[in-house]
Amino acid sequence: MVDVAAYTQKSALIIDPADNVAVALQDLKKGEQCHVSSNGREEWILLLEDIPFGHKLAIEPIGQNESVLKYGEEIGKTNTPVKKGEWIHVHNMFCERGGGK
């Protein structure tokens, strides 16, 4: 259990319970603990990278070529393994709908 009082609250939102990413509700900094919540799910995740406002962070490990789920839907696949707490963006994911890898 994380001592909530020990951290400056940072937050991200899981949009759908099936998602494996959350969306940063503010700029997040590497090394901080990020409060992630959705429909009663509450968790603190150690951030492994800076994550800009509105961008995605992994809330669980995602293997190479595995689906990135947001809104309960696949929005792309990873082109490299992603650790819990890492930033997910164009540098480590691709979308086949947009023309391939």
C-alpha angles and dihedrals in degrees: 000000000000118000097237093197090060094065136060102242114252119174146205132174130230103212099196129019089237092058122113092196135058128207119240111240090196138007107296126204132217112260095026125117110242122208109224122190144171133157095340095322108125125180142155116224126191108232114230094188141020109273120197123225111280095018128116131257126192113249092189135017112283119198127222112285091011123134122269105217122205125156085014089291136099109261095174145316133265119253091198134024112277124208125218106272096028126125115255116207141119092307093067106021139052137192120221090201090065097057105289138280 
